[in-house]
Amino acid sequence: MIKNNLRKDVVSKEMLDKSALIRVVLNKNNEIFIDLTYKADGRGVYVKNDLNSVKIAKQKNLLSRGLKTKVDLSIYDELEKLFNEQN
């Protein structure tokens, strides 16, 4: 049996494979960071790994809703930078 690692994209609300998403985590120390290992402890939200999804998430402030706390705009900038480095 093949294990599917599906997670919900916070922008499109579609279930995608974990490898097609970027995870943003809020840990117990109220630190918000990008988790490229997908294993960090804390509440996580997933954004599709493309620039358009990151821009929509920033525009609608979707990471703040998903993490249930205020997310600094620098996290969105880091996501955009990460995407630009990969492509």
N, C-alpha and C positions, 0 to 999 in steps of 0.2 A: 504494500500500500504506500502510495506516494503522499508525503505530508505537504500540504499547501500552506505556505506562510502568507496568507492574505491579510492585508490591513486596509483600513478605510482612509482614503485621501480626504483631508479636511476641506479641500477646495471643491472637488467634483463629487464627493460623497460616494465614489465608486470603489469597489474592493479590488485592490491590485496586489501583485506579488510584492513582498517586502523589499526585494532588491531594486524595484523601480521607484522607491520612495526614499525620502530623507526624513530621519527622525529628529525631532526637537524635544528636549527633555527638561522638565522642572523637577529638581531633586529636593530632598528634605531640607537642605540649607537654603532653599529658595533661589538657587542658581539656575539660570536657563542657558542651555548650550546645545550645540548640534552634536548628535551621537551617531557617528559613522559606524560604530561597532554593533549597534542595535541591542546592546546588552546593559546599558547603564541603568541603575536603579532610579525610579521616579516615574512620574506621570509623563507619558509621551504622546505626541501627535505627529502625524505623518503628512508630508507634502510631496506631491509628485515631483520627480526630478526633472523639471523643465522651468525655464525662466518665466513663462507666462503664468504658471501656477503660483510661483513665488510672488509675482507682481499682484495677482488677484488676492492672495492671502494677505499681503501688505495693505492693499487698498481697503479690504473689508475687515482687517484686524482679526483674522481667523485664528491665529496662534493664541492670542489672548483669550478668546472664547474657549478654545480647546483645553488650554492649560489652566483656565479659571483664575488667571492673575494677569497683571499688566506686563506686556512684553515690550522691551525696549526696541526701538527701530533698528538698532545696530545688529540684532539677530537677523532681521530681514536682509540687511546689507551683507552680512556674512553668508547667507544662503545664496544671494545673487553672485557674490564673489566666488563661492564654491562651484556654482554652476558654470560660471565663465571659465574657471580653471579646468574643468572637466571637458569642455568643448572647445 
